[in-house]
Amino acid sequence: MAEEATILLTELANSERLMIVTLLHEQGEMYVNDIVSTLGANRASLSRHLARLRQHSMVTTRRKHNRIYYTLSHPKVGELIKTLSGVMT
């Protein structure tokens, strides 16, 4: 359990990745361009962060034609976001 928690907390310690997973937790599946516009993020930077989140199985992708959609896939990430939200308010 400690190893999994360390990975989750390390990856979510970055503010951009935390904003991405929070957005996906709130909105569900999102098209990558919608994530870019909602967060006002640089597309290249966002792509790197999404790749890291995919690497650690926190998000999954679905391709429809030339569009890529992202979904939060790690069940504990959603729980962690809810807990953080409760602590920070």
Secondary structure, 3 states (H helix, E strand, C coil): CHHHHHHHHHHHCCHHHHHHHHHHHHHCCEEHHHHHHHHCCCHHHHHHHHHHHHHCCCEEEEEECCEEEEEECCHHHHHHHHHHHHHHC
